Amino acid sequence: MQRQTIYWLSHGSRMVTAAFPSGTEQISHPARQLIAMKHSLIALLLVTGCIVGLIIRTVGAQQTDASTEKGILREAAAEKKFLVGTMINASSLKNSLIKETIAKEFNAGIVIVFMRLTQPQLNQFDFREMDSAMQFASEHEIKLAGHALIYRLTTPDWFDFGPFFCGGWDRDSLDYVMKKHIQTLVAHGGDLFYVWDVINEPFTSDGELGRSCWYRVLGEDYIANAFRYAYEANPKALLRLNETFGKDGINAQKAEKYFAFIQKLKAQGVPIHVAGIQMHLEAQKLRPTYVEEFRNFLRRAKEVEVQVHVTEMDVYQGPQGTFENPFEVQKQVFKAIMGACLEFSHCTSFATWGLTDKFTWLKTRAKDSYPDAEPLLFDDECRQKPAYFGVVEAFQENKSRK
């Protein structure tokens, strides 16, 4: 019976074997050398294949681990069953470092759905930005906020709205267009969107309803109807009235009129669930009482039975020379606001208006821009700033929320 030499090597979960005839002592010396060389070559190829396979599997495992790793901020928020978010837009999804940072550090995202972007022409909807954000969110278990369904400053040109003329729209026609727009976007967003800014900034600085064309043609009821239309499209989504209350703290007079209006809507059965407070703050302007002013805002929201979301926070660090350590000051502002929010169970979400200082809107806005602004949690290279750790510390130091 002919004997065989068996080569066996581990290759993943399989055993790789190779059999070769023995009895080579009957073969001439040169032939034995040739056979030995062939055996050695085959064995070398088998070993090499196993090593390459091992390397590929190891690298693949490392990549998988990296893609599922969660950052300190996201983990801290998850422990409190809290949502932390930032903006997700087309430019951010083209930048691999920004994408990685968002996926790692945030469990919520803001998607810009301004009408001039999503319905640039009558009845012509453009969902490309929404769809990109929705795909990214579904891949990384991120909940989305739609900003904003109706916003007086982002109405498309085809409406022909102006300061003195409202394009010749009659009440029924404009209401129909508003309803169709709202319900088309909300239905398209589906369950990935946990909240919608139904109306953004409808109030003036003194707390009166602004006289936009939406108001002038449809009357005050346009706000109530917008919320009703959104609710019809998705009864499971939270609906938010988003507003700004000052750079130096919380304008108490405006806040009171805002909550009185929410209370009025709720008395009419309007489905409004969330008070959105933007929080675009400037460190050099803040009143010493700004944190207590925010607590008063939270208390008032509890009285009218709505949640509170901090929707667009950034903190300008002040002009050069204002503070000895401006980024420590900035850190304490972020920490104080986050800490106050966590004291109240109905404060359930916090978002920054952008991810990195490099792309902050404060540098490029048309009015009162700050070219030196560095107002966010991450620097130009997506590195964590002191402000980031201020927010994390607020989570870690809170003992009342579980």
N, C-alpha and C positions, 0 to 999 in steps of 0.2 A: 504493500500500500504506500502510495507516494505521500511523503510528509510535506507540510506547508509552513511557511513562516508568516505569522499574522501580525500586521501592524494595526493598532487601534488607538484612536485619539478622541478625546472629548470634544464635541463640536456643538455647543449649546446644549439642547436637551437630547441630542442624538449621539450615538457612538459611530464614528467613522472607521471602517475597517478596510484593510487591503490584504489580500492573500497572495503569496508567491511560492512557487515550488521549491522544496528543499532538495537534498540529494545532489547538490552541486559538486560534491567531491568526485563525481564520475566525469566531470567536465574539465576540459583542458584549462590550464592556468589563465591564459588571456581571456577566455570566455567567462571564467569565474569572476575575473575583475570587471568585465563589462556588465554582468548581471548584478554584481554588488553595487556598481555605480548607478544602475537603473533603480535598484531598490532604494538607495540613499536619496536619489532625486525625487522619487515619488513620496517618500516619507517627508522630505523637506517641503514639498508642495502642500502636503496635508497639514503640516504644522503651521506653515505660513497662512493657509486659509483659516485655520482656527484662530490664530492671533488677530488677523484682520477682522474676522467676525466678532471677536471679543472687543476689539477697539470700537467698532461701529456700534455694538450694543451699549458699551459704556458711555460713549459720547451721546448717543440717543437718550439714554437714561438721564444724563446730566442736563440735556436740553429740556426734557420733559419736566424735570424737577425745577429748573429755572423758570419755565413758563407758568408753573402753578404756584410759585412762591408768592406769598403775600407780605406786604410791607408792614412796618410797625403801626402806621396810622390806620390802615384798613383793618388790621387785627384788633386794634384798640376799639375801633368803632363797632366791629362785629360783636365784641364782648358785651357792649352796651345795647345791642340791637338798634344801632343808630346808622344813619346814612351820611356818608361824607362824599362830596362830589366836586367836580370841576368841569370845565367846558370841553366838549368833544365836537370838533368840526373837521372840515376837509383837510385843512393844513396840518392839524395835529395828527391825523391818521396817515399822513404822508411821511411823518418823521418817526423813525423806528424808536428813538430814545424816548420821545414823548409818549408814544403808544405804550411802550414797556412800562413807563412810570405810572401812567394812568391805570393800566391793568393791575399793577402791583399795589398801588396806594389807595385806590378809590373804589367804592362799591356803588357809586351813583355818578351820573353825568348829565350835563346840560346840553341840549341840542337846540340850536337856533332855527326856528321855523317861521321867521318873519314872512308876512304875506308877500312882500316884494320878491322873496326868494322861492317860495313854494307855489305861488300862483302869479308868475310874472306877466301873464296875459289872462284875460277872462276865460275861465273854464279850462285853462291849460296848466296842469299841476306838474311840478317838478319835485320828485321825491328822492333824487340822487343823494343829497346830503343826509336825509333821514335814513335811507336804506343803508348807507355806509355805517352810520352810527349804530343802527339796529343790529347789523351783522357783528360789529365789534363788541357791542354790549352782550349779545347772546353768547359769544365765545368766551367772555370773561365774567359772566354772572354780574353784570352791572345794570342797575335800574336807571331809567331815563326820565328826565324832566323836559317837557316841551316849552320853549320860550320864544315867542309868545303868540297866542292865536290872534289877538287884536291889540295892536299898539299904534297909536296915532302917528308916530314918527316913521313907521315902516310901511305905510300904505303905498301900493304900487302907483306908478305914474298914470296908469290907465283909469284910475278913479277920478283924476283931475281935481283932487282936493286942493284947496288953497285957503289963505287966511280970510278971504272975504266971499269966496264962491266955492260951492261944494259939488261941482261937476254936473249940476242939473239932476241929481239923483232924487227920486221920490222915496217916501218912507218904505213902501212895500218892496220896491226893487232892491234897495240897499239892504233891507232886512233879509231878503232871499239870498243875496250874494254872501252876506255874513254867515247865515246859517249853513249854506252849502260849503263854504270854506272851512268853517269850524268842524263840521261833522265829517268832511272828507279827510282832514288831517288826523282827527282823533281816531277814526275808524282805521286808517292806515297804520297808525302807531300801535294799535292793539295793546296787548298786555305788557309789552316791554316798557311802555310809558306809565310810570306809577303816578305821575302828577303833571298837570298842565297849568301854565300861567295863562288863564283865560283872558284876562285883561291886564295890561301892564301900564303902570303909571297914569291912571285916569285923573289923578288929583293935582291941583296946583300946589305951590309951596306953602300956601296958607290953609290947605285942606279943603278947598272948594273943588267941585268937579270941573275939569277943564272943558273949554268950549271948542272941542275938536269937531270936525265934520260928522263923526259918528254921533256925537251928542246933539249937534244942531239939527241933523236930519231925523234921527231916531228918538231923540229925547233921552232922559235918564234911564229909561227902560232897556236901552241897548245892553247895559251891563247885566241886568237880571236875565235877559233873553239869551245872551251869549253863554252864561253858565248853564241855563236849561238845555241849550242845544248841545253843549259838550257832554252833559250828563246823559242825554238821550243816546249819543253815539257810543259811550262807554260808561255805564253806571258804576263800574269797579274802580275807575281812576279817581284820584284826589284832584280837586279843582281849587285853584289858588288865585287870590287877588294880590298882585305883586306891586310893591310901592317903595319909594325911597323916602327917608325921613331925616336926611341931613348928613353933613360931613363931620359935624362937631359933636355928635351925640344923637339923641332921639328928640325930634320936634314934638313936644307933648301936645300942643294944640292940634297939629295935623294928625297925630296918632289918635286923639280922641274923636275927631270927626271921621276918621277912617273906620274906627271900630263902631261908631254909631251907625255908619252906613252899612257895615256888615250885619249888625244887629237888625237893621231895617230889612235887609235882604232875607235874612233867615226867618224873620217874622212872616214874610211873604211866601215862605216855603222854597226859596231859591237854594239849590244845592251848592253851597260854598263851604269848603272844608278847611282851608288853610289861609293864614295870614302870612304873606311873604314879605320879609324885610330885607332890603338889599345890602345895607351895611358897606357903602363906599366911604370909608373913614379917612381922615387926615390927622396924623398924630399931633402935628403942631397946633391944630385947632380944637382938639378934644377938650370938652369941659371936664372938670374933676368928677362930675357926677354921672358921666356917660354910662357906666356899668349899671348904676341904680336906675337910670332912665330906661335901660333895656329891660331890667327886671320888672319895672312898671308896665312896660309893653307886654311882657309875658303874662303878667297878672291880668291885664285887661283882656288878652286873648282867651285866657281861661274862663273869664266871666261870660264871654259871648260864645264859648264852646267851639273854638276852632284851634287847630294845631298851629304851631309857628315853625316856619322854615327860614333860616338865614340863607338867602338865595344867591347873593353876588358879592361876597365879602372880599375886599382888598383894603390895605392900609398903607397909604403913602407915608413914607418914613420921615418926611419933612425936608425942607431945603438944606443944603450943606451948611453945617455949623449950628443948626438948631439944637441938636442933641449931641452930647459927648459920645454916646453909643446908640445911634438911631435904630439899629436892628435888634438891640435888647429891648428898647421901648416898643418897637413893633411886635416883638414876641409877646410882651406882656399884654398888649391890646388884644391880640388873637386869643391868648390864653384866657383872659378875663371874659371875653364874649362867649367863647366856647364853654367855659366853666359855668357862667350864668345860665346858658341854655340847658346844660345838663342838670341843673337844679330843678328843672320843671319837666315833668314827664310828657307834657304835650308839645315840647320843643323836640322835634324828631329828625331834623335834617339840617345839614350845614354844607354850603358850597362856596368855593372861591370863584371869582370872575376871571378865570384863566389859570393856567398851570405855572408857567415860568415868567419871570420878570422880563425876559427878552421880548415877549409878545403882548405885554400889558396894554390895554386900551388907553391908559393914562398918558402914554407917550405920543399917541397919534390922534386923540379926539380933537374935534374941530375947535372946541372952546375950552379954555383953561387947561391946556395940556401941560404935562410935566416930563420933559425929556429925560430927567434923572430918576424917574420913578422906578422903584424896586419894591412893589407892594404885595408880593405873593409869597407862597410857601417854599418855592424852589427858585434857584438862581438861573442865569442864562444857560447853564450846562445841566440843568435838572438835578442839581445838588441840593440836598435838604438845608434850609436856612434855620436860624434860631426860631423863626415864627412857626416852622413845621413842628419843632420839638415843644413849642408852647402849646399847640393844639393837642399833641400827644400827652403832655403832662396834665392837661385839663381832664382828659379821659382817665388817666392813671390815678389822679388824686380824687376823683369823684367817688364817693362811697355810698351815695343814696340811690344810685341807679344801677339796676342789675338786668 
